[in-house]
Structure formats: structure tokens, C-alpha cells
Amino acid sequence: MSRRVAVIGAGLAGLAAADELARAGAEVEVIEARDRVGGRTWSRELKNGAVIEMGAEFILAGNSAVRELAAALGLGLWDKGMRYGDREPRGGIGATAEGLAGAVRAADRALAELEGRRSVRELLDSLEIDDGAREAILARAEISSASSADEIPAGDLAGLAHIDTEPAPSVAGGNQGLALGLATRLGDAVRLGDPAAMIEWGTGGVRVETGSGHGSVADACVLAVPARVINRIDFAPQLPAGKHDALARVGYGHAAKLFVPLHEPAPIGAVMNVPERYWCWTASGPGDSAMPVVSCFAGSPAALERLEVVHGPGAWLNSLAALRPDLALDPGDAALSTWDDDQWIGAAYSISPEHGLAAALAEPVGPLAFAGEHIGGTFNGLMEGAIRSGRAAASAVAGILSRG
Ligand SMILES: Cc1cc2nc3c(=O)[nH]c(=O)nc-3n(C[C@H](O)[C@H](O)[C@H](O)COP(=O)(O)OP(=O)(O)OC[C@H]3O[C@@H](n4cnc5c(N)ncnc54)[C@H](O)[C@@H]3O)c2cc1C
């Protein structure tokens, strides 16, 4: 394949697509708006040396593409010690361990028999389970799917919001290592800090123009930008109505994270604040030693409002201090990670799509192929979905080029 391909977006989806295409012999140019690669996979280090994940953190059970990519790039995994699916519910809701275990079994049985699309709330309301356990599962789903239980499909209880003790590691040194590793392989082909502003497309290929006026011509193009911000690019001609509608139907959840350094090491584990819809965890890092930080994740618009994250970390820090009096918090060096105010996403990640939407989103249009976590099918909302969608878009480009 000795053809030119432009890839818009250097998140995991775009980089995975570019990597596949470059390895198949295409001449690739990756155009990224931010001045870094990785998009929502963004790792940082606090002053005390703790590695934090501003976005994607956990590699869930069955997320094989992420694990394989890490191994291919020579990156190890940190087990983290705690378990993503196992959070002690607190907040005066009266959930007992037995009540919760019984409710999870009842939900699993109901999910196995589920037909059609029901919301998490509808499914839980139909079960005869302890009220405290119901509230804990509702909280768990709203946090992990970053939306209201009325909007989240019940199937998420078997996916993103599953309650279990499966290991969910992260990449040693930070998940962004995946993006940095792919970008290193691509070398000068990655252009940072310059968004795609205009794409002219037709039977002869594409012409991409960036915000700075840089222009490139290619035989095909992979659009690996979130559905929410694709309309910031002018298309000439416009995308067909069907594609436009599919992109508009992608729903997004809202989430934020808070990281507070610790003066003293703390036991590893996870606690969920049920009424306020956030959870917090202490985890291990290199050599299984405890990281000197407590990380928190709040999900759903209501949670972000309650914790007043638009005004900074203050209210959340107060709530955390009350929830975890056992931790020696160092709030002066806390870091807050918000995404609703990020101009290249404006939300956290997509809500599980209705049947058929992923296929409509993935369908190429002329020389244009599409990628991103929102096209990740059963792995939507995850690094796994982003990588898989990027690879699928690379295959779609091969089809586009073979026709041209
Ligand atoms: C708070 C939070 C927690 C999360 N936790 C997890 C987790 O624990 N596990 C997990 O697997 N996943 C998690 N995720 C989801 C994961 O981060 C995403 O699914 C994945 O990183 C998305 O990759 P992507 O390539 O599809 O999109 P992005 O990473 O958003 O990449 C798209 C890129 O396109 C760029 N772009 C946008 N517009 C333009 C333009 N016009 N021109 C050029 N470039 C443009 C953006 O700057 C961005 O770099 C989390 C996400 C958030 C926000």
C-alpha cells in the first residue's frame, strides 16, 4: 500500500489506525489539535512521584487489545492491588455485604434473560432486592457510565459497571505510554498543536487544511476525533445526512477525577460514596508498593454539580476528608481533572450505543473512514474500543484504496 493517508486525531484510535496503515506501507500523516498525543489517555506525575491518570486508568477484564498493545510496545502492567469492580459502599444507605451479593446475583440472572433495551433503573426497579443494595448498584452504574441510571442501558451492569474482583491493571508508568510508544514508531508523521479545520473530499481523495493553514493531500482519511467535536471541522461537501444523524445520536457521559497526595502510606483499597456518586481508591505502583496518592472519580452530571467541580476541588476535598478520615491528605498539591471544559471533547466518554449505531458510525463515506471509542461497539467508552476501532478503520482504508 504506497498511498497517502491523513489521520485526524492522535488519541489511541487515531494512533492505532496510523500504526496499522504505516506498517502496511502507507505514507501517513497524523494531525492532532493538542500539543501532546494520547487525547483522553493522559498520564502525569505529582510532585511526590505518584503517577496519576487524568483520563483512562483501568484495563478491564477481557480488554485484550490494550494488553497486547502494551506487550508489543515493551510496556509492563501495574496490578494496582485494589479491584476496579469491588468498592466498599458508604454513605448511610444500609447496604450489607450479603444484601449486595444477593442483589448482584439477581441482576446477573435478569441480565441473562434480558430482551431489548431497558435502562439500569428499570431493570433494578423490577428486582426484589435490598433497598441499600439497589442504591449501591445504582450508584456504581451512574458513576462508571458517567450518566443518569435512566439513560444507561441495563447491559452496562455486565460491562463497565460489573461488580466483581477481576484484576484491572494499568500500564506501568502510565497508560499514555501506549500513545507515546505508537507515536515514537510513527516519528515525524505526527503533527501536534494544529487542528484539522477543513476537509474537502471526493472520488479523487481528500485535502485537509489545518487551523494554521497547513494543507495536505491524501488518497484517504481516518477521522479519529470524538463525535461531539467532529462538527468543528468544515466538510466540503458536507457529510451525508445519515452519517450526520448517527454522529448526533452518540450520547456522552460526564465525569471528573481528583487526586490528593498522601503524607503517609495508606492500605490499598476502594471506597464508594453512594449518595455523592464518586469512588476513591489507593493503589500500588512499581514493585507493588503503595502509591502516595488517593484517586477519586465522580460520574454523572448530578455528581459533578453536587461536588461543584466547576468551582475547583474545594467541595470535593471536604467530602473526601469526611469520607476518608483514615487518610493523611495533602490537599495543597491536589490535582483536579475535568473534561466537560475540554474543547476537544467536552464530555468524558460515550454512553453504550443503541443497536446498529456503531455500524452506522463505522461505515466509510467515500475516501473517509471513522474511528474512536464511540465506534468501539461492546468496548465503547474504553481504551479497548478506541484501539479496536482504529484498527477496523485501517482495514476500511485498505478497502477504500483498493477501490480507488
Ligand atoms: C475521566 C475519564 C476516565 C476514563 N477511564 C477509563 C478507564 O478506566 N479505562 C478505559 O479503558 N477507558 C477510560 N476512559 C476512556 C478512554 O480515555 C477513551 O475511551 C479513549 O482514550 C478514547 O480514545 P479516542 O482516540 O477514541 O479519543 P481521544 O482520546 O479523545 O482522541 C481524539 C483526539 O482527537 C483530537 N482532536 C479533536 N478534534 C480534532 C481536530 N479537529 N483536529 C485534530 N485533532 C483533533 C483530540 O485532541 C484527541 O487527542 C476514561 C475517560 C475519561 C475522560
The ligand as a Tripos MOL2 file, in Angstrom:
@<TRIPOS>MOLECULE
LIG
   53    58     1     0     0
SMALL
NO_CHARGES

@<TRIPOS>ATOM
      1 C1        -12.2530   10.6840   33.2380 C.3       1 LIG1
      2 C2        -12.0880    9.5280   32.3000 C.ar      1 LIG1
      3 C3        -11.8300    8.2570   32.8130 C.ar      1 LIG1
      4 C4        -11.6850    7.1710   31.9540 C.ar      1 LIG1
      5 N1        -11.3950    5.9340   32.4780 N.ar      1 LIG1
      6 C5        -11.1430    4.8950   31.6460 C.ar      1 LIG1
      7 C6        -10.6910    3.6540   32.1690 C.ar      1 LIG1
      8 O1        -10.5130    3.4810   33.3860 O.2       1 LIG1
      9 N2        -10.4320    2.6430   31.2730 N.ar      1 LIG1
     10 C7        -10.5770    2.8060   29.9250 C.ar      1 LIG1
     11 O2        -10.3010    1.8640   29.1660 O.2       1 LIG1
     12 N3        -11.0030    3.9900   29.4030 N.ar      1 LIG1
     13 C8        -11.2870    5.0220   30.2340 C.ar      1 LIG1
     14 N4        -11.6580    6.2350   29.7250 N.ar      1 LIG1
     15 C9        -11.9800    6.3460   28.2860 C.3       1 LIG1
     16 C10       -10.7320    6.4590   27.4010 C.3       1 LIG1
     17 O3         -9.9490    7.5250   27.8450 O.3       1 LIG1
     18 C11       -11.1950    6.7170   25.9670 C.3       1 LIG1
     19 O4        -12.1220    5.7100   25.5800 O.3       1 LIG1
     20 C12       -10.0700    6.6940   24.9290 C.3       1 LIG1
     21 O5         -8.8950    7.2790   25.4200 O.3       1 LIG1
     22 C13       -10.5810    7.4500   23.7070 C.3       1 LIG1
     23 O6         -9.6400    7.4100   22.6630 O.3       1 LIG1
     24 P1        -10.0300    8.0790   21.2680 P.3       1 LIG1
     25 O7         -8.8190    8.0000   20.4270 O.co2     1 LIG1
     26 O8        -11.2870    7.4970   20.7550 O.co2     1 LIG1
     27 O9        -10.4000    9.5980   21.6220 O.3       1 LIG1
     28 P2         -9.4720   10.7440   22.2180 P.3       1 LIG1
     29 O10        -8.5270   10.1900   23.2080 O.co2     1 LIG1
     30 O11       -10.3640   11.8390   22.6590 O.co2     1 LIG1
     31 O12        -8.6150   11.2150   20.9640 O.3       1 LIG1
     32 C14        -9.1480   12.0550   19.9700 C.3       1 LIG1
     33 C15        -8.0920   13.0580   19.6100 C.3       1 LIG1
     34 O13        -8.5990   13.8810   18.5640 O.3       1 LIG1
     35 C16        -8.1230   15.1930   18.7780 C.3       1 LIG1
     36 N5         -8.9400   16.1090   18.0090 N.ar      1 LIG1
     37 C17       -10.2190   16.5030   18.2180 C.ar      1 LIG1
     38 N6        -10.6200   17.3410   17.2500 N.ar      1 LIG1
     39 C18        -9.5630   17.4860   16.4060 C.ar      1 LIG1
     40 C19        -9.3410   18.2120   15.1980 C.ar      1 LIG1
     41 N7        -10.2890   18.9830   14.6440 N.pl3     1 LIG1
     42 N8         -8.1370   18.1090   14.5970 N.ar      1 LIG1
     43 C20        -7.1500   17.3430   15.1160 C.ar      1 LIG1
     44 N9         -7.3100   16.6380   16.2610 N.ar      1 LIG1
     45 C21        -8.5000   16.6990   16.8830 C.ar      1 LIG1
     46 C22        -8.1970   15.3610   20.2820 C.3       1 LIG1
     47 O14        -7.3600   16.3960   20.7290 O.3       1 LIG1
     48 C23        -7.7370   13.9920   20.7620 C.3       1 LIG1
     49 O15        -6.3580   13.9540   21.0130 O.3       1 LIG1
     50 C24       -11.7830    7.3470   30.5580 C.ar      1 LIG1
     51 C25       -12.0140    8.6270   30.0390 C.ar      1 LIG1
     52 C26       -12.1650    9.7050   30.9040 C.ar      1 LIG1
     53 C27       -12.4100   11.0680   30.3220 C.3       1 LIG1
@<TRIPOS>BOND
     1     1     2 1
     2     2     3 ar
     3     2    52 ar
     4     3     4 ar
     5     4     5 ar
     6     4    50 ar
     7     5     6 ar
     8     6     7 ar
     9     6    13 1
    10     7     8 2
    11     7     9 ar
    12     9    10 ar
    13    10    11 2
    14    10    12 ar
    15    12    13 ar
    16    13    14 ar
    17    14    15 1
    18    14    50 ar
    19    15    16 1
    20    16    17 1
    21    16    18 1
    22    18    19 1
    23    18    20 1
    24    20    21 1
    25    20    22 1
    26    22    23 1
    27    23    24 1
    28    24    25 2
    29    24    26 1
    30    24    27 1
    31    27    28 1
    32    28    29 2
    33    28    30 1
    34    28    31 1
    35    31    32 1
    36    32    33 1
    37    33    34 1
    38    33    48 1
    39    34    35 1
    40    35    36 1
    41    35    46 1
    42    36    37 ar
    43    36    45 ar
    44    37    38 ar
    45    38    39 ar
    46    39    40 ar
    47    39    45 ar
    48    40    41 1
    49    40    42 ar
    50    42    43 ar
    51    43    44 ar
    52    44    45 ar
    53    46    47 1
    54    46    48 1
    55    48    49 1
    56    50    51 ar
    57    51    52 ar
    58    52    53 1
@<TRIPOS>SUBSTRUCTURE
     1 LIG1         1 GROUP 0 **** ****
